[in-house]
């Protein structure tokens, strides 16, 4: 997005603020500077409060940050899926290009704004003025309800102060967030960064007076707000489960338009279907809403979840029993009709990995290991305890190395995981499925969820002989030093590697001696 001068003297325009604080000297700073250096620069530039809050909300634990796509993809995805919402990125051009490409690959159908910068505008503070100018230019109430501006790594490290942007321009809400790769561990949690910021803004609007009514008329039943992205059928299934208790399914957060945030607060309780939305939970709890963990997945999960929701909403025991009796036999029948037999490892970075593992086990599968890039929270305790009671090893903040090591140790009939896990499994002639596209993009709740995984899982399990045949056919081709297509196969030279390793060791020893 090119920025141009605008007339701030026009009626209703925000008066020009005092000059923004000059960012910390970012000369030579780039996204390749490393997490530690970027974090130090961000703290020195006045972002310590933001980073400390992220550290509390998205604790890394002993295993540091897992490998994942750029976290800003998560918040970008949330904004791009909302009606009447404009999204602007401030970051290195390569990052913006990659995020834009990935967003459109996953179905975004609107433009992504970009405020470019160079060393001069970054260091002098002109970048903030360019961002402010772009926001004023874009803030047209006939087009947008909200504008989201996101700092990526370098602007965050340089202290670009998005908090100094006006809160609204001509009725258009302005929300500035920092989503640096060195402060937000995963793209899943970045969805919470933006959702939490929006809920905070919406809560303040509610306190100030009447707000916009929902697009569709509100029902008469108390609603349960649903926290976490789900397959579109799942909220419908949840609504049917809640009806015997006199409850209804409310909006799903992340929302599709701003007014749904108001409706989300108008709830009897909140269901943290995905347990890592820490900032969003904080806003709901500050509004006096009870938050319930886990989800209605499988027979046991549905029974326990309905009980927890009923207790949170003071539903009489007879009402809870009616809801359970209405749905549990159908779930049990669906599980029995489509059994899954096999040893399966599960890993991913969406946050629903524990739920999928529960459903697989109730379908008859053996699941020795579950790895998730998301953190352990109190809202996942019920799922963790249920799985651990069945001998499942659970790794929160799992790294790629841990997921692969677990797969190698478990020797599964099927590996469900991220792209590199799937790649490794297939290279070992182990059938594998990509979690994000093939597993999480399916219904999980109620009877529909109970039978949804069986077809794709059983089909993959049946591919073992095909993998064995392919491995036998291609055995020895394209491996190690001979990888690729050659007229003359390259000759391995291990003596060269040994020689260079010795030279590097000698160099390191000499440098160490000089240092002492």
Beta strands, then each sheet from edge to edge (+ up, - down):
strand 1: 85-90
strand 2: 113-114
strand 3: 146-151
strand 4: 168-169
strand 5: 172-178
strand 6: 222-227
strand 7: 247-253
strand 8: 269-271
strand 9: 291-292
strand 10: 343-348
strand 11: 366-372
strand 12: 393-396
strand 13: 414-417
strand 14: 431-434
sheet 1: 2+ 1+ 3+ 5+ 4-
sheet 2: 7+ 6+ 8+ 9+
sheet 3: 12+ 11+ 10+ 13+ 14+
end
